[in-house]
Amino acid sequence: YKSMKYQEDIEKDINFFLNLTILKGSSTSWCILNLLLMNNIKNYDENYIAFFNKFGVLIQLIDDICDLKSDLENNCNTYLTKIYRSGGDIEKNINKTINFLDYLMDELNNINILPDKFDKEESIVALRFFFHFVIIYGVCKNKMYYSEEFLINIQNESPVNFEHINEGRSKKLPLMDKIYTYCYDYDLNELNKSNNKIHTN
């Protein structure tokens, strides 16, 4: 509730909303982690908890990318809308979010978090692709706020294309259903060959 009230405060600066994004993301992941671990979170390694805190921040950043247009229209202040309204470089923020995702997937490869029943390498490839896709989906959904050069570059470096996304967006399906449908169309073995990274500056 407090975060929603803060998001209505136009006087707060960009750093305030960056910190709010971190707080919201880590709080969400903390709640989910407690549920998953049945309140036994103290029994787990600090690296495990730290990873999920950062992962929650990533999800919040991606959520703001997807909601950019609606947040601007509804005067809902986020880190991304504050950058946009102040004339900052939101394209650079997209690149940073993608790089943050890649950093977390590399970190996931180096710590023992995934249950034994999951193939670690395949799971990381799938997760990397899924969240890359959602970022690209958010950019495509709000492409009126990005330069043509940026849109061309990010599409060229992406494992999916805007035409495919636009085709799916026209279907009357919930967002997650659309995304799962897209992901199902891609061969994880092919994605794994290229490590499925979008290289950005």
C-alpha positions, 0 to 999 in steps of 0.5 A: 500500500505504501509503495502505491502511495509513493508512486503518486508522489511526483516530487520524489527524484529518480533515485527514490524510485530506483530504491523503491523498485529494489524494495518492492522487488526484494520484498516480493521475492522474500514473501515468495521465498518464505512460502516456498520454504515453508518459513524455514528461510533461516536454514538456507545459505545466504547466497540463496537468499541474496539471489532471490532478492536480486531476482525479485528486483529483476522481475520488478524492472521488467514489470515496469518495462511492460507497463510503461505506457499505462504507467505514464497515462495513469501518472503512476511513477516508477523508476522508468517513467521518471527517467522518461519524464526527465528526458533520460535514456530509457533505452540504456535502462533496457540494456542494463536490465538485459545485462542484469538478467544475463548476470543473474543467469550466470550467477544461477549457474554457479550456485546450487539453487535448482532442485536436483530433478531439473536439468540445470543447463536446460533450465537456465537456457529456458529461464534466460530465454523466457525473461529476454522474451518478456523484456522484448515483449514490453519494448514492442508493446511500448515501442512508441517511446523508443527510437527506430534505431534502438528498435532495429538493434534490439530486434536484430539481437533478439531471439524473437521478432516483433512480427511474431510478438504483434501476431500474438498480441492480437490474440485474445489470450492472457499475457502469460498464455501468449508468452508460454505459446511463444516460448513453446515454439522455440527449440531449447537446443538451438537457443543453447548453441548461442547461449541465448544472450542479447549482447548490449552495451 
